[in-house]
Amino acid sequence: MGALDWAALDAQIEASLAAEAVPGLALAVLHDGQLIAARGYGLTSVEEGGQPITPGTLFRVGSISKPITALLALRLVARDLLDLDEPIKRYWPELRIGADGAEDQITLRLLLSHSAGIYNDLRYYGERGADALQRLTLRDFAASRLVFAPGQGYAYSNPGFNLIGALCEVITGRPFAEVAAREVFEPLGMARSTFDPLLALTYPLALPHRRHDDGQPYVMRPFIDYPAHAPCGFALSTVLDLARMAQMLQIGRAHV
């Protein structure tokens, strides 16, 4: 790989931010499993008090939360606390998926591969509390319908990954955010990564934005937070931490 032309890349990124009215971004570059560069661009907020983004700035990383949740589940598989091919009802007898007994057919492997036939949904706000993930997962899945029989197709599913996170809570007896920290973030040295927004607020944090009709961004309020959908999309991380996870996934140099 030749040397990156950082002057040209910086100019292109700055121009794109201005053209698309994006408040800011952070970038990390890996080559042959090694972190070779990390930079920040723009500000954490378009409002007064916005701070320059650095590689250490936390962002809501959206569906990058899913590989984090998958790593957590696979850690529990490696310790024989979960099995990829056992029906999930074995681990959570109270769980009901619609009226057809799908909990007896759906496995962790099917959930991880989006092939369980679970519907799709995503919400930014809702009930909170220590029991929210398990309680709301039980409620929502009991009223749900499959989009196809388990194992008979592919359908991207946020709730399917929320179910994985809830299973991790049930198996460990600990809150999802705590188990993710213990099993994924801490072993990989992802020092700032968290599913806990109150912890995230103690670090530099990029705020979520939406657009006005004229295309200009504004800060979303309140801060997006819905524990029942945390496993699928609400992790908070930095590009430096995500680079550590990418190193492990690519070449196994970081040991979980």
C-alpha positions in Angstrom: 0.0 0.0 0.0 1.4 3.4 -1.0 1.4 6.3 1.4 -1.9 8.0 1.8 -2.2 11.5 0.4 -3.6 13.0 3.5 -3.9 16.5 2.1 -6.1 15.3 -0.7 -8.1 13.1 1.6 -8.6 15.8 4.2 -9.7 18.2 1.4 -12.2 15.7 0.0 -13.7 14.9 3.5 -14.0 18.6 4.4 -15.7 19.3 1.1 -18.1 16.4 1.5 -19.0 17.5 5.0 -19.8 21.0 3.8 -21.7 19.8 0.7 -23.9 17.3 2.7 -24.2 19.5 5.8 -22.8 16.8 8.1 -21.6 18.1 11.4 -18.5 15.8 11.7 -17.0 12.4 11.5 -14.1 10.3 12.7 -11.9 8.1 10.6 -9.5 5.2 11.4 -7.4 3.4 8.8 -6.1 -0.2 9.2 -3.6 -1.8 6.9 -2.4 -5.4 7.3 -4.1 -5.4 10.7 -2.3 -2.4 11.9 -3.8 1.0 12.8 -1.9 3.5 10.5 -3.9 6.6 11.1 -6.9 8.1 12.9 -8.4 11.6 12.5 -11.4 13.6 13.4 -13.3 16.2 11.3 -15.9 18.8 12.2 -17.7 19.3 15.5 -19.7 17.2 18.0 -22.7 19.6 17.7 -23.9 22.3 15.3 -24.9 24.3 18.4 -22.8 26.6 20.6 -20.5 24.4 22.7 -19.8 21.9 19.9 -16.3 20.5 20.3 -13.8 19.4 17.6 -14.2 15.7 16.9 -11.2 13.5 17.6 -10.5 9.8 17.2 -11.5 9.5 20.9 -15.0 11.0 20.4 -17.9 8.7 21.1 -20.6 8.2 18.5 -23.8 6.2 18.5 -22.6 3.5 16.0 -25.9 2.2 14.9 -25.9 -1.3 13.5 -22.2 -1.8 14.2 -23.8 -2.7 17.5 -24.8 -6.0 15.9 -21.3 -7.5 15.6 -20.7 -6.4 19.2 -23.8 -8.3 20.3 -22.8 -11.2 18.1 -19.3 -11.3 19.7 -20.9 -11.3 23.2 -23.2 -14.2 22.3 -20.3 -16.2 20.8 -18.3 -15.6 24.0 -21.1 -17.3 25.9 -21.2 -20.1 23.3 -17.4 -20.6 23.8 -18.1 -21.0 27.5 -20.9 -23.5 26.9 -23.5 -21.2 28.3 -25.3 -21.0 24.9 -25.4 -23.3 22.0 -25.8 -22.2 18.4 -28.2 -24.9 17.4 -30.4 -25.3 20.5 -33.9 -23.9 20.4 -33.9 -20.6 22.3 -36.8 -21.7 24.5 -34.3 -24.0 26.3 -32.7 -20.9 27.8 -35.8 -18.7 28.2 -38.9 -20.9 28.9 -41.1 -17.8 29.3 -40.4 -16.6 25.8 -43.3 -16.8 23.2 -42.9 -15.8 19.6 -46.4 -15.3 18.2 -48.9 -18.1 18.5 -47.1 -20.7 16.4 -44.5 -22.0 18.8 -41.6 -20.5 16.8 -39.5 -20.3 20.0 -39.2 -24.1 19.7 -37.7 -23.8 16.2 -35.5 -20.6 16.4 -31.9 -21.0 17.3 -29.1 -18.6 18.0 -27.5 -19.5 14.7 -30.7 -18.4 12.8 -30.9 -15.2 14.8 -27.3 -14.3 14.1 -27.7 -14.9 10.3 -31.1 -13.0 10.0 -32.7 -16.2 8.9 -35.1 -16.8 11.8 -38.1 -15.1 10.1 -38.2 -12.3 12.7 -39.9 -9.1 11.7 -38.0 -5.8 11.5 -38.5 -2.7 13.6 -36.4 0.1 15.2 -37.4 2.7 17.8 -35.3 5.5 19.2 -37.3 6.1 22.3 -39.4 4.1 24.8 -39.7 2.7 28.3 -36.5 2.5 30.3 -35.5 0.7 33.4 -33.3 -2.1 34.6 -35.7 -4.8 33.3 -36.7 -3.0 30.1 -34.8 -5.3 27.6 -36.2 -8.6 28.9 -39.7 -7.2 29.7 -40.3 -5.5 26.4 -38.7 -8.3 24.4 -41.2 -10.7 26.0 -44.1 -8.3 25.3 -43.2 -7.5 21.7 -42.4 -11.1 20.6 -45.5 -12.5 22.1 -47.5 -10.2 19.9 -45.4 -10.7 16.8 -45.8 -12.8 13.6 -43.0 -14.4 11.6 -42.3 -13.2 8.0 -41.4 -16.8 7.0 -40.7 -20.1 8.7 -37.4 -20.3 10.6 -34.5 -21.1 8.3 -36.5 -20.6 5.1 -35.1 -17.2 4.0 -33.3 -14.0 4.9 -34.9 -11.0 6.5 -32.8 -8.3 8.2 -34.1 -8.0 11.7 -33.3 -5.5 14.5 -35.6 -7.3 17.0 -33.8 -10.5 16.3 -30.6 -9.0 17.7 -32.4 -7.5 20.6 -33.6 -11.0 21.4 -30.0 -12.2 21.3 -29.1 -9.4 23.8 -32.0 -10.3 26.0 -30.9 -14.0 26.0 -27.4 -12.9 27.1 -29.0 -11.1 30.1 -31.1 -14.2 30.9 -28.1 -16.6 30.7 -25.7 -14.4 32.8 -28.2 -12.8 35.2 -26.5 -9.4 34.6 -27.6 -6.3 32.6 -26.8 -6.4 28.9 -24.6 -3.3 29.1 -22.6 -4.8 31.9 -22.1 -8.1 30.2 -21.1 -6.5 26.9 -18.5 -4.5 28.8 -17.1 -7.5 30.6 -17.1 -9.9 27.7 -16.3 -7.7 24.7 -15.2 -4.2 25.5 -12.8 -4.8 28.4 -11.0 -7.9 26.8 -10.4 -6.0 23.6 -9.3 -2.8 25.3 -12.2 -0.8 23.9 -11.8 1.6 26.8 -14.6 4.1 26.0 -17.1 1.8 24.4 -20.4 1.3 26.2 -24.1 0.6 25.9 -24.7 2.9 28.9 -25.5 6.5 27.9 -24.8 7.8 31.4 -21.2 6.5 31.1 -20.9 7.8 27.6 -21.7 11.3 28.8 -18.5 11.4 30.8 -16.5 11.3 27.6 -16.4 13.6 24.5 -19.6 12.7 22.7 -21.0 13.5 19.3 -24.7 14.4 19.5 -27.2 12.9 17.1 -28.6 15.2 14.5 -31.6 15.4 12.1 -32.2 17.7 9.1 -34.6 20.6 8.8 -36.6 20.9 5.5 -33.8 23.1 4.1 -31.3 20.3 4.7 -29.5 22.0 7.6 -28.8 19.8 10.7 -30.2 20.3 14.1 -29.6 18.4 17.4 -32.1 15.6 18.2 -33.6 15.9 21.7 -33.8 14.0 23.9 -30.8 11.9 23.4 -31.8 8.7 21.7 -32.1 5.9 24.2 -34.3 2.8 24.2 -32.9 -0.2 26.2 -35.1 -2.7 24.5 -33.4 -1.9 21.2 -29.9 -1.4 22.5 -28.4 -4.7 21.3 -29.3 -4.0 17.7 -28.2 -0.3 17.4 -27.4 1.7 20.4 -23.7 1.0 21.2 -21.5 4.0 21.7 -17.9 3.7 20.5 -14.9 5.5 19.0 -13.1 4.8 15.8 -10.0 3.8 17.9 -12.1 1.2 19.8 -13.8 -0.1 16.7 -10.3 -0.4 15.0 -9.4 -2.8 17.9 -12.5 -4.9 17.2 -11.7 -4.9 13.5 -8.1 -6.1 14.2 -9.4 -9.0 16.2 -12.0 -9.9 13.5 -9.5 -9.6 10.7 -6.4 -11.3 12.0 -7.0 -12.4 15.5 -4.1 -10.3 17.0 -6.3 -9.1 19.8 -7.4 -11.9 22.1 -10.9 -12.0 23.5 
